Amino acid sequence: MEGSMEDVRSTLLVQELAGMRSKAVPRQYIVQQEDQPTIAATASVPIVDLGRLSQPDGDANEAVKLRQVMESWGLFMVTNHGIEDALMDNVMNVSREFFQQHLGEKQKYTNLIDGKHFQLEGYGNDQVKSDTQILDWLDRLYLKVDPADERNLSVWPKHPESFRDVLDEFLIKCDGVKNSLLPSMAKLLKLDEDYFVRQFSDRPTTIARFNYYPQCPRPDLVYGMKPHSDATILTILMVDNDVGGLQVLKDGVWYDVPTKPHTLLINLGDHMEIMSNGIFKSSVHRVMTNPEKERISVVLFYFMNLEKEIEPALELIDERHPARYKRVKIMDYLAGLFEHFLQGTRVIDTVKI
């Protein structure tokens, strides 16, 4: 059985593969030798206190810390964010309950139409475009949550029964976190305080993704998720309280991102790097698997209206600081995202001047 697992291209979902308890993984998950995971360094990922940062006069120390992490890490943890522990626990609980259901129940929300035509929304895993494609060791549920009138409720789970209400409450709270952070980010660039908030004024898009990383018998050979950066302004991430796996790239070195219950992680996305003319950095990150434990994360991706164009803020450009990125339409940027992700490259490099 173990030999055949490596020889075949499995069509099973990853959770099913993990349930077979094989000591091997199918070959389409095995990363090329030169790209295989390496041991990461340990560092204290910066923590920003949102309560202090959001005080009427601001907190100078927190603002300095925020600027430093946005110019270097592109990823930071947030405490004092105003989201109740109980709500965060509920989000993780309904996520886990969904993935623990039997396959037939989850397949009601499949991302494969008629079993073969891939759609982004729904339950499943990677779109398979070729026999040589290297897949990630995860299953996921992908939902468009904003604009609310564009929700495809046919792929929103009905079980657990509280799933939709819990998600709606969490979305409202995370919107508050986003709207607290964006003015501080704008002020650090000496832009109008509402500069980034205005970008979300015209039917922005928000995607929720629930990631399930089953136990993996060979974490040295696969990725839970390949190295990449997010094509967003920012991303809010709630990670598993107990099981680590997220790593971030800084100055050419991979660092483990620690788990810290009831904190949020903020990833800066490519669109923030473009609009800040490269002052702020979009974080490159990846996910490792665990041989003994499953891992769950819940992610909210914040995009502007897909018809909008982005470019470096004009206030940040002068003779000494020329534009470093071309103007690009959000929809066009996203169109190339998957292909670059598969190739281990970044779309942002295609719009650099």
N, C-alpha and C positions, 0 to 999 in steps of 0.2 A: 504493500500500500504506500509506503513512504517513497519508494522510488517512483511509482506512478504519479504521485502528487507533483513531483518536480517536472515530470515529462509532459503532463497535459496542461492545456489552457483551461482552467476551471471557469465555469459559467455561474458558479454559486456566489451568493452574497458572502461577504467576509465573515459575518457572524456565524453563518453555517459552516464555513471552512474551519473556523476556530473550534466549533462544537465537535468536529470530527477527531480532535485531540491527536492529530498527526504530528510527528516531529519534523516534518518538512513543510515547505510552502510551495504552491504552484509557481512555475517559472515566470509567469507574467508579473509577479510581485517582486522578483529579485532584481535589485538595482545593479547596474554595471559596476564592476569591481572598483574602478577609480572613483565612483560616486557613493560608495557604501558608507553608512554612518560611522562617524568616529566619536571617540569620547570627548565630551564637551568640558569646557572650563566652568568653574563656579565663581559667581560674582553676585554682589548685592544689586539686584535690579532696582532702579530708583522707585521710590514710593512718594506720591504727591497727595497731600491732604486737601481734598476738594473743598471742605468747609472753610479752611483758612484761605485758600485761594479765592473763594467767592465772597469774602467779606467786602463790605461796601468800599473800603479804601484799599482792598487787596492786601495780601501779605507778601512783603518784599522778598522774604526768604523763600517762600513757596514759588513765587514767580521766577526767581533766579534758578531754582531747582528745575522748574518746568522748562525754562529755556534751555538749560543744559541738556536735559534728556531728549528734547525735541531736536536738538542740533547733533546729537551723538547716537543715542540708542534708537530713537524712533518708537520706543515701546516703554511703557511705564505702568506701574500699579497705582490704583486709586483707592484711598480709604476715605471714610467720612463722606460717602457719596450720597447718603440719604435713602438708600434702598434697604428695606428691612431684611434682617437675616432670614426671617421666616419666609419671605417672598422668594429670596434667592434659593433657599432650600426647596421650596415648592417647585420652582422651575426645574431644578435638577431632578427632583423626584418624578415629575410627570414625564420628563425626557427619558429617564431610566425605565419607567413603566412602559412607555411606548416601545422602546427597543427590546424589552423583555417579553413582549407578546409573541405568540406563535406567528410563524412566517405568513400564513394565510391572511391573518388580520392586517399585518403591515403591508402586504402586497395590494390591499385595497387602495393604497395611496402611491402606487408604483410610479416611477419616473419613466417607464417604458410604455408607450402607447401601443396596444396590440402586441405587446411583448417584444417589440423590436425598434420602434421609433422613439429616440431619446428626447425628453424634454427636461429643462433645467429643474422645474419644480417637482416635488414629490419625494418618495422614498426610494433609495437605491444606492448605487455607487457611481464610479467614473463612467463617462461616456467612452466606449471603446471604438477607436477609429482605425486601428491597425493591429495586425498580429504581433507586431514588435513593441507595442506600447507597454510601458511599465506602469502598473497600477499601484494605487495607494492602499494601505491596509486599513480601510475604514468603510463603514456604511454611514449614510447621512439622510436627514430629512431637510429639504430645502423649500422654504416658503417665502413668497413675496408678501410682505405685510403692509407696505405703504407704496402708493396711495391705497387707502382702505377699500375704495370702490373697484380696485383692480385685483382684489384677492380672489384666488381660485380655490374656493372653499371645498371643492371636491377632493383636494389633496391635504386638507387640514384634518388631522386625526379627531375622531369622535370619542376615542378611548385613549387614555383616561378621560372621563367626562369633564374634568376640570381643566383639561389642556388649554382650550381656547381662552377661557377667562384668565387663567394664570399668565398665559403669554401676553394677552392684552394689557394686563396690569404691569407686567415687566417692561413692555414696550414704552408705556407712558413714563415710567420711572427712568428708563435709560435715555429717553428723549430729554428729560430734565438734566441728566448728566452731560449729555452732548451740548445742550444749550448753555450749561454753566461753563464748560471748557472753552468753547469757541471764542467768546469775547476775550478771555485771557490770552488765548493764542494770537488773536488779532492785535491786541495791545503790545505784545512782545515784539511784533514787527512794525510797531508804530502806524498801524492801519486803523481806520475807523473801527470802533469797538464791535459794531454789528457787521463788519465786512464778510466774515464767513457765515454768520447767521443768515444774511441776505441770500446767500447762495442756495439756501434750502427753502426759499419763499415760494417757489413755483413748482408744485407737484414733484417733490423729490421722491426717490425710490429707496426703500429700506428692505433688505433681505434678512431673514432669520435662517440660520443653519444650525442644525443639531447634529453633532458629530459623535459617532460611536466607534471607538477603537477597541476591538476585541483583543484578548490575549494573543500574542504571536510567538510561535515556537522558535523563530530565528530573528530576533530584533536586530541582529548584526547585519542582516541581508536586505531588510526592507525599510521603507519609510511609512509612518502613519500618514504623513503628508509631505510631499516634496518641498524643497526650499522654494520660497516665493515671497512676493510682497503683494499687498492688497490694492486693488484698483478702486480705492475709496478716498474720501476726505479723511475719515477716521473709521475705525472699527472698534466696537466694544465687545469684549470677550469675558465670559465667565467660565473658568476652568474647574476641573474636578478638585474637590477639597483635599483629596488624599493622594491622588496618583499624578505624578508629574509626567513630562514628556515634551512640553513645548521648549524650543530652543530659539535663540535670537543671535543673529550675526552682527558683530561689532568689531570694526577695524580688522576684519579678516579672521576673527576668532569666534567660534560658536560657544555660547554660554547657555547653561540651563536656566530656565525661568522657574523659580521656586513656586510651590503651591502655598497659598495663604488663604484660609477660609474666609469667605464673605468679602473678599476684595474683588475689584474689577481690573482687567487689563485693558489698556488703550493702545491700539496699534495705529500709528500714523500711516495713511495710505499714499499711493503715488500722486493722487490729485492734490493733496496738501503739499507735497514736495514741489510739484509744478507751480502751484499758486504762490508759494513762498520763494520762488526762484532758487530753490535748492538750499535755502537757509535751514529749513526743517527737513529731516530725513525720513523717508518711508522705510519702515523696518522690514528686513528680510528675515523670515523665520521658517521653521520646519517643525514637524512633530515626529517623535520617536515612539516606538511601540514598547510594550511591557510583556515579558514572558509569563507573568503570573496573574496580572490584574487587567480588567477592562478599564477604559477611561472614557469619560464623557465631557464634552464642552458645548457651550451654547454661544453662538456668535451673531452679532448684529452688524451688518455692513451698511454704511450710510453713503448713498450716492446722491448727487444732484439730479435734476431732471435730465434724462438721457439725451434730450435734444440740445442741451446747452453746450457751449464751447468753454474750455478753460485755457488759461494762459497765465504767465507770471503777473502778479499784481503790478499795475503800471507805476505805483508809488515806490516799488522796490527796484526800478530800473533807471539807470542813468549811465553817463559815460564810463564811470568806473565799475559799474555793475550791469553789464549788458544782459539781455534776456538769455537764459540758458536752456529754455524749452520752447518749442513751437506751440502755436495755438492748435488745439485738437478738440474734436467733438467727443463728448463722453461716450456716445454709442459706438463711434469708430474705435475708440480706445478699448472698449470692452470686447469688441468683435475679435481682436487679436489676442485676447488674454489667454484663452485655453491653449492655443497652439504654442505660445511662448512658455506657458506653464509646463506643457509636455516636454518641451525641449530644454527646460532648465534655464531659460533666458527671461529677461524682463521687458515688458512692453515699453516701460519708461525710457529705455535706452534708444528706442526708435524715434522719440520725439526730442531728444537732446540736440542742441545746436552746437 
